[in-house]
């Protein structure tokens, strides 16, 4: 990825040091998205670093009730992030919500509780962070629908930021999808625990996407896109899925 | 037919049965979307957020001080001439009701809608005791003659087609009634009017019981609860012991919340407050009024981390917005309640392995949290229940071993990178053009109806 490791607090002159936590899904399944997220951050005046030794936020285990497993994995990431500087920017509302809201609960009474509180307070969802920065002029041509990923929307309350960013792209036609705020059926382990229900939920969402006649379906969460993209691919749909970071990276001058 | 369909089944299996009914997947959104839109519009006006907070505070206070308010309610109700009974469980509740009906020399009983009586399976118990019971809520009437179960708290037959209702009613009429909803409703009304006039006992639930006045409060749009409380000689209200409100004034907060959330209305058509038997000089009302306060597992929840769920006012709003419920309907949840409220209540009331599994019947999207009129943190409660399930070692060996192995590997950056590389490399062996169409092992559950898109494929 484009980001490099950087010793504590050392940033290029005049640029804001930020830590980009790519998430496990991003690292493993969509490294391009993480690179794109980094490029956009760089384009808006940030000095981007990746946290050395971070793995996963622990959410899959946490949401299944396996707190010990979740804590064990999250501790590694937490300690890696505790050594970094600046905002911890996360290109996933779901992982962001886990880190910002649920780490405090997961580490309550734990030896790393203070670190968890300190890092949580630095966590910010990627689009919310970028929307507050100055971007170069953006241009991209196409008809785009935005799918609100649940945890970004309802836990971190990120609703307007991605739309503001998309609206700033010259040539981009933003179309509201009927059920933009309804869950797509990914739900982490839910997607494989109950695949039939998960896919039925995707189809309900994708019927609205088809009705909106968009070229590209954009979201801020790699999990939703893996699920919706996988269903679109299986059904032979021409609709393309893109992470918001990738679309904006394509729109950069 | 009612009760527990959990034993020996899984949510996945029950959901598959429901998903195989394509009508239902269209019918549920069609039935609830109007309510969702109206409710949303109402909650956008005025300071409804403050109203929700007040509603939550009132309910939480009543639940936290339940013994005090039960005592106050009992005193006030008895002073009005109402007899108050306590039932610890379903068997006791059914025996009390049957006893009252026997003492009254009753034969025919009319009922208005009550989810509590579904919990305790009152109808089969009364029928076994020799009584004839007729449901008078239009939806529940259909449920009863179809020998079905309600699938939604407010709209019990949203899983049924107009055609099915036509067939059911035409069979009773002995002629084809057509499928005009007005004609079908008129037929039911004609049938039920006669039953109301002949009934000896009227059984209702209770949306709320007011401690201050000893009253039972009923909200309907059909007026059947008003008839059931005033025409028959005896009125029996079954009320969950948690449904108390301290003061009559609290209704000014909770009725608007219930109505806006349940049906998207500003006002309900009928608001009935039953405050005892007919008094001297009053032209109508029952000779006897009984209130049966039913525990049925509720007091066991008091003082636990799940106490907030007792604040529920059974409006059904969480069901309407639940993306899982909208696909699978209420019956997939295996017991009386579907949707998020069912995913929390079923594990608490039916703590078997099958009951606890229902806590997983949610993608944790939190849409329910946003609409709950009394701000129950349903999403958090679902995660807590999953944690309890792990604590009780209910997940299978595979799941426990998998999370254990995963946590060991991913708490080491080296093993994380290594497992990631090996994982992706293995997936590439299964892929064509960066797409896995048929996975192996657990991955098959992903690829049955979805492709798995591997890194690098996306770029064009």
Interface residues (C-beta under 8 A of the other chain):
Chain A: X24 X27 X28 X29 X30 X31 X32 X52 X53 X54 X55 X56 X60 X61 X62 X63 X64 X65 X66 X67 X68 X69 X70 X72 X73 X75 X76 X80 X150 X151 X154 X155 X181 X182 X183 X185 X186 X187 X188 X190 X191 X192 X193 X194 X195 X196 X197 X198 X199 X200 X201 X202 X204 X226 X227 X229 X230 X231 X233 X234 X241 X242 X246
Chain B: X11 X12 X15 X16 X19 X25 X29 X321 X323 X324 X326 X327 X328 X360 X361 X362 X363 X364 X365 X366 X367 X369 X370 X383 X385 X386 X387 X388 X389 X390 X391 X395 X399 X400 X403 X404 X406 X407 X408 X410 X411 X412 X413 X416 X420 X423 X424 X435 X437 X442 X445 X446 X448 X449 X450 X451 X452 X453 X454 X455 X456 X458 X459
